[in-house]
Amino acid sequence: MNEDTSDVENKDSVDNEDVTTTDGALAADLINDDEIELEDNHFWAISRKLNQSPNSKAHFVKLCHDHECLKPHNVQRNVRTRWNSTLVQLTGILQCSAAILEWQRDKRHGPSQEYHINPDDLKLAKDLVEITGHLSSAISDRRDDYPPALRNACRAGLQLTNKYYTLTNCSPSYRVAMVLHPSFKDEYFKLAKWKPEWINKAIRLTRKM
């Protein structure tokens, strides 16, 4: 007569799952893509408010001092064409989290309520910092615990990305497309901190087209 081993097999399966989840799973496997996009909008709104409103920024800096947050007392913009900006922005969110949670409740200086963050959002930011931090370290020369081949491959990929971005950025069609885009127009160039003469040139190119 065969012995019923289903309970034993199920127990082994559960044990293996526990070990895999706690010891072997990467943070990237535990984060939902839709969740990342949603929280990225929240972080973007915080950064936008701080960078566009001097009064809001001043109030935020005061709260950072009150909560003894680490400097810099700011949340940088996350620019898709700057490979390290995600890590910089998320690090700012975490460093100033105590100030952000209080600042966002201020109806005058804080962002819209739909963009308020909570402890779960901060947990997600922490997980993303762990992921992007590895990439940042692999590309930079500040750590030697990554194989030279990996660091060189990352740097080569970054150089290629920058090359094609520069070509695209210099294209008149790209500038015209940004000006005509209903969500960007000339505001995109201001957010990207283009020089006024560059913005004026983009507008002139659009008018000529």
ChimeraX commands (.cxc) that place a marker at each C-alpha (Angstrom):
marker #1 position 0.00,0.00,0.00 radius 0.5
marker #1 position 1.37,3.40,-1.00 radius 0.5
marker #1 position 1.83,5.89,1.82 radius 0.5
marker #1 position 0.08,9.25,1.42 radius 0.5
marker #1 position 2.88,11.80,1.19 radius 0.5
marker #1 position 0.78,14.78,0.11 radius 0.5
marker #1 position 1.03,16.47,3.51 radius 0.5
marker #1 position 4.79,16.09,3.52 radius 0.5
marker #1 position 5.06,17.42,-0.03 radius 0.5
marker #1 position 2.84,20.39,0.78 radius 0.5
marker #1 position 4.90,21.17,3.86 radius 0.5
marker #1 position 8.09,21.03,1.82 radius 0.5
marker #1 position 6.52,23.32,-0.77 radius 0.5
marker #1 position 5.53,25.87,1.84 radius 0.5
marker #1 position 8.95,25.74,3.46 radius 0.5
marker #1 position 10.64,26.25,0.10 radius 0.5
marker #1 position 8.40,29.21,-0.69 radius 0.5
marker #1 position 9.19,30.79,2.66 radius 0.5
marker #1 position 12.91,30.40,2.11 radius 0.5
marker #1 position 12.67,31.73,-1.44 radius 0.5
marker #1 position 10.63,34.75,-0.46 radius 0.5
marker #1 position 12.69,35.75,2.53 radius 0.5
marker #1 position 16.17,34.83,1.38 radius 0.5
marker #1 position 16.30,34.64,-2.38 radius 0.5
marker #1 position 13.70,36.97,-3.85 radius 0.5
marker #1 position 14.84,40.21,-5.41 radius 0.5
marker #1 position 13.06,43.40,-4.50 radius 0.5
marker #1 position 12.14,43.82,-8.15 radius 0.5
marker #1 position 10.08,40.62,-8.07 radius 0.5
marker #1 position 7.97,41.95,-5.20 radius 0.5
marker #1 position 6.94,45.24,-6.81 radius 0.5
marker #1 position 4.02,45.65,-9.20 radius 0.5
marker #1 position 4.68,47.75,-12.32 radius 0.5
marker #1 position 1.35,49.58,-12.03 radius 0.5
marker #1 position 2.14,50.37,-8.40 radius 0.5
marker #1 position 5.49,51.85,-9.40 radius 0.5
marker #1 position 3.88,54.05,-12.05 radius 0.5
marker #1 position 1.25,55.31,-9.59 radius 0.5
marker #1 position 3.75,56.16,-6.87 radius 0.5
marker #1 position 6.10,57.71,-9.41 radius 0.5
marker #1 position 3.31,60.19,-10.18 radius 0.5
marker #1 position 3.11,61.04,-6.47 radius 0.5
marker #1 position 6.86,61.58,-6.22 radius 0.5
marker #1 position 6.79,63.63,-9.42 radius 0.5
marker #1 position 4.06,65.89,-7.99 radius 0.5
marker #1 position 6.09,66.49,-4.83 radius 0.5
marker #1 position 9.19,67.36,-6.83 radius 0.5
marker #1 position 7.25,69.63,-9.19 radius 0.5
marker #1 position 5.64,71.53,-6.31 radius 0.5
marker #1 position 8.96,72.10,-4.58 radius 0.5
marker #1 position 10.76,73.19,-7.73 radius 0.5
marker #1 position 8.05,75.54,-8.98 radius 0.5
marker #1 position 6.87,77.22,-5.78 radius 0.5
marker #1 position 9.48,79.19,-3.80 radius 0.5
marker #1 position 7.09,79.69,-0.87 radius 0.5
marker #1 position 6.29,75.99,-0.74 radius 0.5
marker #1 position 9.99,75.16,-0.92 radius 0.5
marker #1 position 10.81,77.58,1.92 radius 0.5
marker #1 position 8.15,76.03,4.15 radius 0.5
marker #1 position 9.41,72.56,3.28 radius 0.5
marker #1 position 13.02,73.45,4.14 radius 0.5
marker #1 position 11.87,74.80,7.51 radius 0.5
marker #1 position 10.11,71.52,8.25 radius 0.5
marker #1 position 13.24,69.61,7.23 radius 0.5
marker #1 position 15.22,71.60,9.79 radius 0.5
marker #1 position 12.56,70.97,12.43 radius 0.5
marker #1 position 12.69,67.22,11.77 radius 0.5
marker #1 position 16.49,67.24,11.45 radius 0.5
marker #1 position 16.36,65.65,8.01 radius 0.5
marker #1 position 19.58,64.96,6.16 radius 0.5
marker #1 position 20.62,67.44,3.48 radius 0.5
marker #1 position 19.94,68.32,0.74 radius 0.5
marker #1 position 16.45,69.46,1.75 radius 0.5
marker #1 position 14.92,68.95,-1.67 radius 0.5
marker #1 position 13.41,66.32,-3.96 radius 0.5
marker #1 position 15.08,66.39,-7.36 radius 0.5
marker #1 position 13.15,65.82,-10.57 radius 0.5
marker #1 position 13.23,62.35,-12.09 radius 0.5
marker #1 position 14.31,62.89,-15.70 radius 0.5
marker #1 position 14.03,59.84,-17.94 radius 0.5
marker #1 position 17.09,60.82,-19.94 radius 0.5
marker #1 position 19.27,61.05,-16.83 radius 0.5
marker #1 position 20.06,57.52,-15.74 radius 0.5
marker #1 position 20.75,58.33,-12.08 radius 0.5
marker #1 position 17.90,60.79,-11.43 radius 0.5
marker #1 position 15.49,58.12,-10.15 radius 0.5
marker #1 position 17.90,57.14,-7.39 radius 0.5
marker #1 position 18.56,60.78,-6.51 radius 0.5
marker #1 position 14.85,61.58,-6.30 radius 0.5
marker #1 position 13.95,58.54,-4.20 radius 0.5
marker #1 position 16.86,59.17,-1.85 radius 0.5
marker #1 position 15.56,62.70,-1.32 radius 0.5
marker #1 position 12.07,61.34,-0.61 radius 0.5
marker #1 position 13.41,58.98,2.05 radius 0.5
marker #1 position 15.77,61.49,3.66 radius 0.5
marker #1 position 13.01,64.08,4.01 radius 0.5
marker #1 position 10.10,61.68,4.59 radius 0.5
marker #1 position 9.18,63.08,8.02 radius 0.5
marker #1 position 9.03,66.62,6.64 radius 0.5
marker #1 position 7.10,65.50,3.54 radius 0.5
marker #1 position 4.38,63.79,5.58 radius 0.5
marker #1 position 3.79,67.01,7.51 radius 0.5
marker #1 position 4.32,69.40,4.58 radius 0.5
marker #1 position 1.81,67.65,2.31 radius 0.5
marker #1 position -0.99,68.27,4.83 radius 0.5
marker #1 position -0.56,72.02,4.45 radius 0.5
marker #1 position -3.33,73.07,2.05 radius 0.5
marker #1 position -1.48,76.20,1.04 radius 0.5
marker #1 position 1.99,74.83,0.44 radius 0.5
marker #1 position 1.51,71.08,-0.07 radius 0.5
marker #1 position 0.50,69.15,-3.22 radius 0.5
marker #1 position -3.07,68.12,-4.06 radius 0.5
marker #1 position -4.46,65.46,-1.76 radius 0.5
marker #1 position -4.54,62.91,-4.58 radius 0.5
marker #1 position -0.74,63.05,-4.59 radius 0.5
marker #1 position -0.23,62.58,-0.86 radius 0.5
marker #1 position 2.09,59.72,0.07 radius 0.5
marker #1 position 1.82,57.30,2.98 radius 0.5
marker #1 position 4.11,54.79,4.76 radius 0.5
marker #1 position 3.42,52.19,2.04 radius 0.5
marker #1 position 4.71,54.61,-0.59 radius 0.5
marker #1 position 7.85,55.16,1.47 radius 0.5
marker #1 position 8.34,51.40,1.72 radius 0.5
marker #1 position 8.13,51.19,-2.07 radius 0.5
marker #1 position 10.65,54.03,-2.40 radius 0.5
marker #1 position 13.02,52.16,-0.10 radius 0.5
marker #1 position 12.72,49.00,-2.22 radius 0.5
marker #1 position 13.36,50.97,-5.41 radius 0.5
marker #1 position 16.43,52.62,-3.89 radius 0.5
marker #1 position 17.87,49.17,-3.21 radius 0.5
marker #1 position 17.36,48.25,-6.87 radius 0.5
marker #1 position 18.58,51.46,-8.50 radius 0.5
marker #1 position 21.43,51.76,-6.01 radius 0.5
marker #1 position 22.98,48.56,-7.35 radius 0.5
marker #1 position 22.84,49.93,-10.90 radius 0.5
marker #1 position 24.36,53.23,-9.81 radius 0.5
marker #1 position 27.20,51.48,-8.02 radius 0.5
marker #1 position 27.86,49.18,-10.96 radius 0.5
marker #1 position 28.17,52.08,-13.38 radius 0.5
marker #1 position 30.30,54.29,-11.14 radius 0.5
marker #1 position 33.89,53.65,-10.10 radius 0.5
marker #1 position 33.23,54.18,-6.41 radius 0.5
marker #1 position 32.87,50.48,-5.57 radius 0.5
marker #1 position 35.08,47.59,-6.56 radius 0.5
marker #1 position 32.88,44.67,-5.54 radius 0.5
marker #1 position 31.27,44.46,-9.00 radius 0.5
marker #1 position 33.17,42.64,-11.76 radius 0.5
marker #1 position 35.03,44.98,-14.14 radius 0.5
marker #1 position 33.19,43.41,-17.07 radius 0.5
marker #1 position 29.83,44.38,-15.56 radius 0.5
marker #1 position 30.93,47.95,-14.83 radius 0.5
marker #1 position 32.34,48.34,-18.34 radius 0.5
marker #1 position 29.17,46.95,-19.92 radius 0.5
marker #1 position 27.00,49.35,-17.92 radius 0.5
marker #1 position 29.17,52.31,-18.85 radius 0.5
marker #1 position 29.15,51.31,-22.52 radius 0.5
marker #1 position 25.36,51.11,-22.44 radius 0.5
marker #1 position 25.17,54.52,-20.78 radius 0.5
marker #1 position 27.47,56.08,-23.38 radius 0.5
marker #1 position 25.36,54.65,-26.21 radius 0.5
marker #1 position 22.17,55.93,-24.59 radius 0.5
marker #1 position 23.66,59.40,-24.17 radius 0.5
marker #1 position 24.88,59.38,-27.77 radius 0.5
marker #1 position 21.45,58.72,-29.27 radius 0.5
marker #1 position 19.72,61.03,-26.82 radius 0.5
marker #1 position 22.06,63.84,-27.84 radius 0.5
marker #1 position 21.33,63.21,-31.53 radius 0.5
marker #1 position 17.60,63.23,-30.82 radius 0.5
marker #1 position 17.85,66.31,-28.65 radius 0.5
marker #1 position 19.64,68.21,-31.42 radius 0.5
marker #1 position 17.03,67.27,-34.01 radius 0.5
marker #1 position 14.68,70.12,-35.03 radius 0.5
marker #1 position 11.84,67.59,-35.33 radius 0.5
marker #1 position 12.27,66.65,-31.68 radius 0.5
marker #1 position 12.02,70.27,-30.54 radius 0.5
marker #1 position 8.99,70.92,-32.72 radius 0.5
marker #1 position 7.29,67.78,-31.41 radius 0.5
marker #1 position 7.80,68.91,-27.82 radius 0.5
marker #1 position 6.37,72.37,-28.52 radius 0.5
marker #1 position 3.32,70.90,-30.28 radius 0.5
marker #1 position 2.72,68.22,-27.65 radius 0.5
marker #1 position -0.42,69.27,-25.70 radius 0.5
marker #1 position 1.04,68.04,-22.41 radius 0.5
marker #1 position 4.43,69.70,-22.81 radius 0.5
marker #1 position 4.59,72.74,-25.13 radius 0.5
marker #1 position 7.32,75.15,-24.03 radius 0.5
marker #1 position 6.79,74.11,-20.38 radius 0.5
marker #1 position 8.85,70.97,-21.02 radius 0.5
marker #1 position 11.94,73.01,-21.85 radius 0.5
marker #1 position 11.50,75.14,-18.74 radius 0.5
marker #1 position 11.26,72.04,-16.55 radius 0.5
marker #1 position 14.35,70.65,-18.28 radius 0.5
marker #1 position 16.09,73.95,-17.44 radius 0.5
marker #1 position 16.87,74.86,-21.03 radius 0.5
marker #1 position 18.43,78.26,-21.62 radius 0.5
marker #1 position 15.96,80.95,-22.80 radius 0.5
marker #1 position 17.69,81.22,-26.17 radius 0.5
marker #1 position 17.28,77.47,-26.71 radius 0.5
marker #1 position 13.57,77.69,-25.92 radius 0.5
marker #1 position 13.12,80.65,-28.26 radius 0.5
marker #1 position 14.88,78.74,-31.02 radius 0.5
marker #1 position 12.56,75.77,-30.55 radius 0.5
marker #1 position 9.53,78.06,-30.81 radius 0.5
marker #1 position 10.94,79.71,-33.96 radius 0.5
marker #1 position 11.51,76.30,-35.53 radius 0.5
marker #1 position 7.92,75.34,-34.77 radius 0.5
marker #1 position 6.56,78.48,-36.40 radius 0.5
marker #1 position 8.62,77.81,-39.53 radius 0.5
marker #1 position 7.39,74.24,-39.91 radius 0.5
marker link #1:1,2 radius 0.2
marker link #1:2,3 radius 0.2
marker link #1:3,4 radius 0.2
marker link #1:4,5 radius 0.2
marker link #1:5,6 radius 0.2
marker link #1:6,7 radius 0.2
marker link #1:7,8 radius 0.2
marker link #1:8,9 radius 0.2
marker link #1:9,10 radius 0.2
marker link #1:10,11 radius 0.2
marker link #1:11,12 radius 0.2
marker link #1:12,13 radius 0.2
marker link #1:13,14 radius 0.2
marker link #1:14,15 radius 0.2
marker link #1:15,16 radius 0.2
marker link #1:16,17 radius 0.2
marker link #1:17,18 radius 0.2
marker link #1:18,19 radius 0.2
marker link #1:19,20 radius 0.2
marker link #1:20,21 radius 0.2
marker link #1:21,22 radius 0.2
marker link #1:22,23 radius 0.2
marker link #1:23,24 radius 0.2
marker link #1:24,25 radius 0.2
marker link #1:25,26 radius 0.2
marker link #1:26,27 radius 0.2
marker link #1:27,28 radius 0.2
marker link #1:28,29 radius 0.2
marker link #1:29,30 radius 0.2
marker link #1:30,31 radius 0.2
marker link #1:31,32 radius 0.2
marker link #1:32,33 radius 0.2
marker link #1:33,34 radius 0.2
marker link #1:34,35 radius 0.2
marker link #1:35,36 radius 0.2
marker link #1:36,37 radius 0.2
marker link #1:37,38 radius 0.2
marker link #1:38,39 radius 0.2
marker link #1:39,40 radius 0.2
marker link #1:40,41 radius 0.2
marker link #1:41,42 radius 0.2
marker link #1:42,43 radius 0.2
marker link #1:43,44 radius 0.2
marker link #1:44,45 radius 0.2
marker link #1:45,46 radius 0.2
marker link #1:46,47 radius 0.2
marker link #1:47,48 radius 0.2
marker link #1:48,49 radius 0.2
marker link #1:49,50 radius 0.2
marker link #1:50,51 radius 0.2
marker link #1:51,52 radius 0.2
marker link #1:52,53 radius 0.2
marker link #1:53,54 radius 0.2
marker link #1:54,55 radius 0.2
marker link #1:55,56 radius 0.2
marker link #1:56,57 radius 0.2
marker link #1:57,58 radius 0.2
marker link #1:58,59 radius 0.2
marker link #1:59,60 radius 0.2
marker link #1:60,61 radius 0.2
marker link #1:61,62 radius 0.2
marker link #1:62,63 radius 0.2
marker link #1:63,64 radius 0.2
marker link #1:64,65 radius 0.2
marker link #1:65,66 radius 0.2
marker link #1:66,67 radius 0.2
marker link #1:67,68 radius 0.2
marker link #1:68,69 radius 0.2
marker link #1:69,70 radius 0.2
marker link #1:70,71 radius 0.2
marker link #1:71,72 radius 0.2
marker link #1:72,73 radius 0.2
marker link #1:73,74 radius 0.2
marker link #1:74,75 radius 0.2
marker link #1:75,76 radius 0.2
marker link #1:76,77 radius 0.2
marker link #1:77,78 radius 0.2
marker link #1:78,79 radius 0.2
marker link #1:79,80 radius 0.2
marker link #1:80,81 radius 0.2
marker link #1:81,82 radius 0.2
marker link #1:82,83 radius 0.2
marker link #1:83,84 radius 0.2
marker link #1:84,85 radius 0.2
marker link #1:85,86 radius 0.2
marker link #1:86,87 radius 0.2
marker link #1:87,88 radius 0.2
marker link #1:88,89 radius 0.2
marker link #1:89,90 radius 0.2
marker link #1:90,91 radius 0.2
marker link #1:91,92 radius 0.2
marker link #1:92,93 radius 0.2
marker link #1:93,94 radius 0.2
marker link #1:94,95 radius 0.2
marker link #1:95,96 radius 0.2
marker link #1:96,97 radius 0.2
marker link #1:97,98 radius 0.2
marker link #1:98,99 radius 0.2
marker link #1:99,100 radius 0.2
marker link #1:100,101 radius 0.2
marker link #1:101,102 radius 0.2
marker link #1:102,103 radius 0.2
marker link #1:103,104 radius 0.2
marker link #1:104,105 radius 0.2
marker link #1:105,106 radius 0.2
marker link #1:106,107 radius 0.2
marker link #1:107,108 radius 0.2
marker link #1:108,109 radius 0.2
marker link #1:109,110 radius 0.2
marker link #1:110,111 radius 0.2
marker link #1:111,112 radius 0.2
marker link #1:112,113 radius 0.2
marker link #1:113,114 radius 0.2
marker link #1:114,115 radius 0.2
marker link #1:115,116 radius 0.2
marker link #1:116,117 radius 0.2
marker link #1:117,118 radius 0.2
marker link #1:118,119 radius 0.2
marker link #1:119,120 radius 0.2
marker link #1:120,121 radius 0.2
marker link #1:121,122 radius 0.2
marker link #1:122,123 radius 0.2
marker link #1:123,124 radius 0.2
marker link #1:124,125 radius 0.2
marker link #1:125,126 radius 0.2
marker link #1:126,127 radius 0.2
marker link #1:127,128 radius 0.2
marker link #1:128,129 radius 0.2
marker link #1:129,130 radius 0.2
marker link #1:130,131 radius 0.2
marker link #1:131,132 radius 0.2
marker link #1:132,133 radius 0.2
marker link #1:133,134 radius 0.2
marker link #1:134,135 radius 0.2
marker link #1:135,136 radius 0.2
marker link #1:136,137 radius 0.2
marker link #1:137,138 radius 0.2
marker link #1:138,139 radius 0.2
marker link #1:139,140 radius 0.2
marker link #1:140,141 radius 0.2
marker link #1:141,142 radius 0.2
marker link #1:142,143 radius 0.2
marker link #1:143,144 radius 0.2
marker link #1:144,145 radius 0.2
marker link #1:145,146 radius 0.2
marker link #1:146,147 radius 0.2
marker link #1:147,148 radius 0.2
marker link #1:148,149 radius 0.2
marker link #1:149,150 radius 0.2
marker link #1:150,151 radius 0.2
marker link #1:151,152 radius 0.2
marker link #1:152,153 radius 0.2
marker link #1:153,154 radius 0.2
marker link #1:154,155 radius 0.2
marker link #1:155,156 radius 0.2
marker link #1:156,157 radius 0.2
marker link #1:157,158 radius 0.2
marker link #1:158,159 radius 0.2
marker link #1:159,160 radius 0.2
marker link #1:160,161 radius 0.2
marker link #1:161,162 radius 0.2
marker link #1:162,163 radius 0.2
marker link #1:163,164 radius 0.2
marker link #1:164,165 radius 0.2
marker link #1:165,166 radius 0.2
marker link #1:166,167 radius 0.2
marker link #1:167,168 radius 0.2
marker link #1:168,169 radius 0.2
marker link #1:169,170 radius 0.2
marker link #1:170,171 radius 0.2
marker link #1:171,172 radius 0.2
marker link #1:172,173 radius 0.2
marker link #1:173,174 radius 0.2
marker link #1:174,175 radius 0.2
marker link #1:175,176 radius 0.2
marker link #1:176,177 radius 0.2
marker link #1:177,178 radius 0.2
marker link #1:178,179 radius 0.2
marker link #1:179,180 radius 0.2
marker link #1:180,181 radius 0.2
marker link #1:181,182 radius 0.2
marker link #1:182,183 radius 0.2
marker link #1:183,184 radius 0.2
marker link #1:184,185 radius 0.2
marker link #1:185,186 radius 0.2
marker link #1:186,187 radius 0.2
marker link #1:187,188 radius 0.2
marker link #1:188,189 radius 0.2
marker link #1:189,190 radius 0.2
marker link #1:190,191 radius 0.2
marker link #1:191,192 radius 0.2
marker link #1:192,193 radius 0.2
marker link #1:193,194 radius 0.2
marker link #1:194,195 radius 0.2
marker link #1:195,196 radius 0.2
marker link #1:196,197 radius 0.2
marker link #1:197,198 radius 0.2
marker link #1:198,199 radius 0.2
marker link #1:199,200 radius 0.2
marker link #1:200,201 radius 0.2
marker link #1:201,202 radius 0.2
marker link #1:202,203 radius 0.2
marker link #1:203,204 radius 0.2
marker link #1:204,205 radius 0.2
marker link #1:205,206 radius 0.2
marker link #1:206,207 radius 0.2
marker link #1:207,208 radius 0.2
marker link #1:208,209 radius 0.2
view
